């Protein structure tokens, strides 16, 4: 098998984060398409690969598999400029990886997914709650980025990659980002980084509510 194999869903921002870092590292890998709404993660074979039945999964040459997008980012970035050597700076990176999953993905990513796929309408109570949470996340990012070029130590890192994955599609969640100029300027700085790619695809028809079979409600 190749040195790296990425089990990947093209419309997932978690998967996109891994693809972006792999591209910026210039690493070759085999990309295995996983259609999470066609039941691909519900098979016994996939459960052996990842008991959580999620994507992405990074499989190494020896067959070991690494799951969770930010764990994959950390593994790939170790020993590269994308992860600082200083323990305090590493702790700051870890802070933003946690914030990305708990606030950015949950609010921006969760709202985007449910609105686009028809699970919620904008006036839905939970949609309104996530919308408010998403605006607060944008405000946190905007304040932090008002004084620095990147999230940690004025240096582009996997903290930026992780947060960018979901934050750059905030408009698809119905969010107006015009009031967050430092955040918007940061988006452009990320896009200007060497090796940058944006191959995040739209959700396909089978991602619509009741249209497919998956672990996602």
DRENGUBA-332998 format. One line per 5 residues: their letters; for each residue x, z, y of C-alpha. Coordinates in steps of 0.001 Angstrom, whole numbers, plus 500000, padded with zeros to 6 digits. Each point is the difference from the previous one (the first is absolute). Example, Ala and Ser with C-alpha at 12.3 -4.5 7.8 and 13.67 -1.06 7.14 Angstrom:
AS) 512300 507800 495500  501370 499340 503440 $
//
This chain:
XXXXX) 500000 500000 500000  501123 499633 503612  501726 502838 501811  496765 500739 501847  496387 499174 499235 $
XXXXX) 497235 500796 502506  496438 500346 498774  498185 499057 503129  496595 499412 501609  500409 497587 502888 $
XXXXX) 497250 501504 502193  501305 503562 499742  502021 501303 502923  501690 502459 497625  501282 497027 498024 $
XXXXX) 500876 498126 503191  502273 502877 501032  502045 499566 496817  500165 496213 500438  501150 500384 503605 $
XXXXX) 502884 502297 499084  501019 497827 497050  500085 496992 502336  502031 501819 502639  502446 501219 497371 $
XXXXX) 500316 496447 498678  499290 501140 496449  498742 497615 497356  497124 501205 497878  497218 498755 497778 $
XXXXX) 496585 500373 501557  497188 500657 497526  496557 499442 501500  497519 502767 499218  496358 499371 500907 $
XXXXX) 498744 503533 500429  496372 498855 500346  500089 497868 496869  500739 503063 497884  503724 499326 499586 $
XXXXX) 500872 503662 500548  497340 501224 497585  501706 498728 496846  501796 502203 497489  503194 498029 500671 $
XXXXX) 499890 500745 503703  499300 503678 499383  503252 500177 498030  501779 498523 503017  498238 502198 502555 $
XXXXX) 497560 502730 498914  498666 500134 503571  498875 496346 499653  501165 499214 503535  502254 497422 501613 $
XXXXX) 502816 499433 500734  502181 500766 497002  503728 499274 500054  501456 499489 496532  503753 500162 499505 $
XXXXX) 502061 497939 497592  500048 502826 497454  496204 500137 499986  499558 503164 502018  497171 499771 502503 $
XXXXX) 499750 501525 503461  496564 500464 501566  498734 500903 503501  500981 497681 502819  502025 502467 502043 $
XXXXX) 501942 501207 496963  500864 496352 499383  501133 499609 503622  502215 503086 499724  501569 498816 496735 $
XXXXX) 500756 496533 501349  501279 501263 503355  502389 502626 498612  503559 499094 500969  498857 497340 502490 $
XXXXX) 499534 500029 503794  496250 500384 499447  500425 503686 499087  502269 502237 502114  502726 502060 498349 $
XXXXX) 499426 503079 502167  497779 502575 498230  498008 500801 503141  499365 496313 500682  498960 499565 496369 $
XXXXX) 497565 502876 500416  498575 498227 503065  499564 496834 497953  498208 502046 497331  497751 501448 502713 $
XXXXX) 498838 496532 501036  499543 498840 496415  497652 502932 499486  498183 499364 503282  499572 496356 499086 $
XXXXX) 498198 500876 496785  497925 502889 501322  498975 498632 503408  500960 496348 500549  498994 498632 496604 $
XXXXX) 497030 502342 499606  498488 499234 503383  501141 496498 500967  500449 498572 496506  496959 501723 498542 $
XXXXX) 497781 498891 502873  501277 496416 499872  499442 499705 496256  496472 501385 500052  498864 497983 503004 $
XXXXX) 501447 496702 498782  498627 500377 496485  496537 501094 501098  500184 503547 498704  499242 501360 503474 $
XXXXX) 498510 498721 503221  501593 501068 503316  497110 502343 500760  500424 501817 496659  500729 503697 500605 $
XXXXX) 503185 499983 497954  501119 496768 501717  499605 501726 503354  501994 502955 498714  502822 497774 498766 $
XXXXX) 499895 497998 503250  500610 503196 501967  502803 500990 497647  501573 496567 500333  500004 500212 503792 $
XXXXX) 501656 503407 499785  502684 498547 497702  500606 497193 502497  500285 502572 502787  502538 502029 497993 $
XXXXX) 502079 496882 499361  499740 498827 503607  501188 503347 501393  502885 500174 497544  501089 496419 500653 $
XXXXX) 499825 500365 503779  503460 501609 499882  501705 498079 497192  500291 496518 498519  499236 500983 496403 $
XXXXX) 498451 502958 498227  503209 501756 498934  503234 500192 501940  499502 496767 501940  500827 498113 496810 $
XXXXX) 497772 497758 497922  499322 501645 496652  497509 500237 497171  498014 502337 502256  499226 496978 502178 $
XXXXX) 499289 497787 496992  497570 502506 498510  498033 500589 503192  500045 496331 501003  498405 498998 496699 $
XXXXX) 496600 501353 500992  500387 500390 503762  500583 496307 500693  496498 499103 498766  498227 502588 502137 $
XXXXX) 498005 497230 501696  498493 499088 496626  498605 503523 499892  498226 499382 503310  502535 501998 502013 $
XXXXX) 500917 499069 503567  503743 500637 500354  500272 498826 503608  500178 503593 501228  503112 500723 497917 $
XXXXX) 502789 497942 501624  502928 501815 498390  498435 499506 496578  499446 496292 500675  503590 499550 501222 $
XXXXX) 501228 501678 496803  497978 497549 497891  501870 497155 501674  503370 501680 499440  499213 500318 496303 $
XXXXX) 498976 496346 499830  503316 499041 501621  502106 501660 497277  502180 497743 497812  498289 498865 496818 $
XXXXX) 496532 500994 501217  497077 498493 498092  496276 500478 500341  498397 498744 496809  497120 502473 499864 $
XXXXX) 497044 497954 498783  496284 500493 500760  497846 501799 497469  498539 497437 497568  496265 499727 499251 $
XXXXX) 500232 502157 496874  501088 502959 502169  496519 500150 501536  497795 502944 499150  498572 499694 496433 $
XXXXX) 501820 496691 499471  502866 501127 497787  501221 502648 497586  502641 502433 501217  500820 503646 500610 $
XX) 498952 499545 503637  496456 500873 501022 $
//
